[in-house]
């Protein structure tokens, strides 16, 4: 199931210090791909919830798997304690639904780096320039395998975008501290290259809301996993007193 999302840099402004690639190549890249250009090393960090750890999910195992894949791609991975270099952050928010044999999870893959503001080039901040998320569910017996499978697919998308922006024959020797102009208006979100394992429900809502949504609605990300309720049909959602979202129109 989905959470396609996210806020990345508009093409017109994400062009600072990207001259290592030919103009013709850059023109074919999306803004989020361009934000990965000239990156040669990064920190990898993984975090999850207590419930996920108790279910057998090990953060360090996931971190090592991702680091190994990046190294095989030609990206140097740095110690997790380092502050300042670009960082690939994987956040796994997973909770067991009360009174149900089911985990619900939201996986965020975020790439953060130092950027400058378009309105104030002297001001540097750390910002997310590449991002994908996914919301899904799984029974306890398949939870760990399910999470690892979805993470692998999301990382596949990140690596594909990285390679598009950094062809092996055009990579710089070692350039990480590039500045990217951060615009005021975010770009439209894009879908992962491959669709992760989908959830088994068709509609979702928050316990604290009277509105139900499609799983890929942009408002779903704001729902805390612990407050998430699911419905297999539209009728069941309306029977529960929920009304359809005006944005996703389920």
C-alpha positions in Angstrom: 0.0 0.0 0.0 1.2 3.4 -0.2 2.3 6.7 1.0 3.8 8.1 -2.0 4.9 11.5 -1.0 7.1 14.0 -0.6 8.6 17.3 -0.6 11.7 17.8 -2.8 13.4 20.6 -4.7 11.8 22.2 -7.8 14.0 21.7 -10.9 14.4 25.4 -11.7 16.3 26.1 -8.4 18.1 22.9 -7.6 21.1 23.7 -9.8 23.9 24.8 -7.5 27.3 23.2 -8.1 25.9 20.4 -10.3 28.3 21.1 -13.2 30.0 17.7 -12.9 27.3 16.3 -15.1 26.6 17.4 -18.7 23.7 19.8 -19.1 22.0 17.3 -21.4 22.1 14.6 -18.6 21.0 17.0 -15.9 18.0 18.1 -18.0 16.7 14.5 -17.9 16.9 14.2 -14.1 14.1 15.0 -11.6 14.8 17.6 -8.9 15.2 14.9 -6.3 17.7 13.0 -8.4 19.7 16.2 -9.0 19.9 16.7 -5.2 22.0 13.4 -5.1 24.6 14.6 -7.6 28.2 14.8 -6.5 27.5 12.9 -3.2 30.2 10.3 -2.6 29.7 9.4 1.1 27.0 9.5 3.7 26.0 8.4 7.2 23.3 5.7 7.5 21.1 5.7 10.5 18.1 3.5 11.4 15.5 4.0 14.2 12.4 2.1 15.1 9.9 1.6 17.9 10.1 -0.5 21.0 7.3 -2.8 19.8 9.2 -3.4 16.5 12.4 -4.3 18.4 10.4 -6.6 20.7 9.0 -8.3 17.6 12.5 -9.1 16.5 13.5 -6.2 14.2 17.1 -5.3 14.7 18.1 -1.7 13.8 21.8 -2.5 13.4 21.2 -5.4 11.1 19.1 -3.2 8.8 21.8 -0.4 9.0 24.5 -2.8 8.0 22.5 -4.3 5.1 21.9 -0.8 3.7 25.5 0.3 4.2 26.7 -2.8 2.4 24.4 -2.1 -0.6 25.6 1.5 -0.7 29.3 0.4 -0.6 28.6 -1.9 -3.5 27.2 1.0 -5.4 30.4 3.0 -4.8 29.2 5.2 -1.9 31.4 5.4 1.2 29.4 5.0 4.4 30.6 6.9 7.5 30.2 6.2 11.2 26.8 6.9 12.6 28.0 9.3 15.2 29.4 11.8 12.7 27.4 15.0 12.5 27.6 17.2 9.4 27.9 14.8 6.4 24.9 13.8 4.3 22.7 11.3 6.1 20.4 8.6 4.8 17.9 8.1 7.6 15.5 5.2 7.9 12.6 5.6 10.3 10.4 2.6 11.1 7.3 3.5 13.0 5.6 0.2 13.8 2.9 -0.6 16.3 0.7 -3.5 17.1 -3.0 -2.7 16.7 -4.8 -3.3 20.0 -7.0 -6.4 20.0 -5.8 -7.4 16.6 -3.1 -9.8 15.4 -1.7 -7.1 13.1 1.2 -4.6 13.0 0.8 -1.3 11.2 4.0 0.4 10.0 5.1 3.6 8.3 8.6 3.5 6.8 10.3 6.8 6.0 13.5 7.0 4.0 15.0 10.5 4.2 18.2 11.9 2.7 19.4 14.9 4.5 22.2 17.3 3.6 23.4 20.9 4.0 21.6 23.4 1.7 21.3 27.1 1.3 18.2 29.2 1.2 17.3 30.8 -2.2 16.3 34.0 -0.4 19.4 34.1 1.8 22.4 32.2 0.2 24.6 32.8 3.2 22.2 30.9 5.5 22.9 27.1 5.6 20.6 24.6 7.0 20.1 20.8 7.0 17.2 19.8 4.9 15.6 16.7 3.4 16.3 16.6 -0.4 15.1 13.1 -1.2 12.3 11.2 0.5 9.9 8.3 0.2 7.6 6.7 2.7 5.3 3.7 2.8 2.4 2.8 5.1 1.4 -0.9 5.3 0.4 -3.7 7.7 1.4 -7.3 8.4 0.6 -10.2 10.8 3.2 -10.7 13.6 4.6 -13.9 12.1 5.5 -12.0 8.9 6.4 -8.6 10.4 10.2 -8.7 10.3 10.3 -10.2 6.8 7.7 -7.7 5.6 9.6 -4.7 7.0 12.9 -5.8 5.5 11.2 -6.4 2.1 9.7 -2.9 2.0 12.9 -1.3 3.1 14.9 -3.1 0.4 12.5 -1.8 -2.3 12.6 1.8 -1.0 16.4 1.6 -0.9 16.4 0.2 -4.5 14.6 3.5 -5.5 17.1 5.6 -3.7 20.1 3.8 -5.3 18.5 4.0 -8.7 18.1 7.8 -8.4 21.6 8.1 -7.0 23.0 6.2 -10.0 21.0 8.3 -12.4 22.6 11.4 -10.9 26.1 9.9 -10.6 26.9 7.7 -13.6 30.0 5.6 -12.8 32.0 7.2 -15.6 31.2 10.8 -14.4 31.6 10.6 -10.6 33.8 13.2 -8.8 36.7 12.0 -6.8 35.2 13.2 -3.5 32.8 16.0 -3.3 30.2 16.1 -0.5 29.8 19.6 0.7 27.8 21.0 -2.2 25.2 23.6 -1.6 21.7 23.2 -3.0 19.4 26.1 -3.3 16.3 25.3 -1.1 13.2 26.8 -2.7 10.1 28.0 -0.8 7.7 25.8 -2.8 8.1 22.0 -2.6 7.9 19.8 -5.7 5.2 17.2 -6.2 5.8 13.8 -4.6 6.8 10.9 -6.7 6.2 7.1 -6.5 8.9 4.6 -5.7 10.3 2.8 -8.8 8.9 -0.5 -7.5 5.8 -0.8 -5.4 6.4 -2.2 -1.9 4.3 -4.9 -0.3 0.8 -3.6 -0.2 -1.5 -3.8 2.8 -4.6 -5.8 2.9 -7.1 -3.0 3.7 -8.6 -0.5 1.3 -9.5 2.4 3.6 -7.9 4.0 6.7 -8.9 6.5 9.3 -7.8 7.9 12.7 -9.6 6.9 15.9 -9.8 10.7 16.6 -11.3 11.7 13.2 -14.6 11.3 11.5 -13.0 11.1 8.1 -11.7 8.0 6.3 -9.1 8.0 3.4 -7.5 5.9 0.7 -4.2 4.5 2.0 -2.2 6.8 -0.3 -3.9 10.0 0.8 -1.5 12.7 1.8 -3.4 13.1 5.1 -2.7 9.5 6.1 0.9 10.3 7.0 -0.3 12.6 9.8 -2.1 9.7 11.5 -0.2 8.1 14.4 0.1 4.4 13.8 -1.3 3.8 17.3 -4.4 5.7 16.3 -4.8 4.0 12.9 -8.0 2.0 12.1 -8.6 0.2 8.9 -11.6 -0.9 6.8 -11.9 -3.5 4.1 -14.8 -1.8 2.4 -16.2 1.7 2.0 -19.5 0.5 3.6 -17.7 -0.6 6.8 -16.1 2.8 7.1 -19.4 4.7 6.8 -21.0 2.2 9.2 -18.4 3.2 11.7 -19.5 6.8 11.4 -16.7 8.0 9.1 -17.3 10.2 6.1 -15.1 10.2 3.0 -12.1 12.6 2.7 -12.6 15.5 0.3 -9.0 15.3 -0.9 -8.6 11.6 -1.9 -12.4 10.9 -2.4 -12.4 7.3 -1.4 
